[in-house]
Amino acid sequence: MKDTRRLLVTLRDNPSHGFDSEARALLERVRERKPIRKELDGPSRQEAREARRKRHAEETARIREAVFARAGGRCEWTDGGARCSNAPVHLHHTEGGSGRRRQRQSVANTLALCMGHHVDAHRASKRANGGEP
């Protein structure tokens, strides 16, 4: 940012360098401490983050639809071979995580669970990882 500011001040102070209206507008944005990223190429970090979140939400919706269709209107929790008869309301990821690990979500590693069994699944994973029940 300091280099950009220095360059713009040099252009302003030396009209022979071809200081034009575009550079003046850029200098004004720097003076007002407004982000200049948009004037450069590509989306801002915030726009890129929002686009990633939107893609993730769309992917999760597709996975949810497929998993709930696979479940056939019943919770997928099995206890001793018997399947729960409650309606599923939660999508449970058997491989949790965020960031790069988030990319692992798929129909194969998610379950459609009722509320009670979703809580049980999280308690079981906490116990398995050494956490409190």
Buried (B, 14 or more C-beta within 10 A) or exposed (E): EEEEEEBBEEBEEEEEEEBEEEBEEBBEBBEEEEEBEEEEEEEEEEEEEEEEEEEEEEBBEEBBEBBBEEBEEBBBBEEEEEEBEBEBEBBBBEEEEEEEEBEEBEEEBBBBBBEBBBEBBBEEEEEEEEEEE
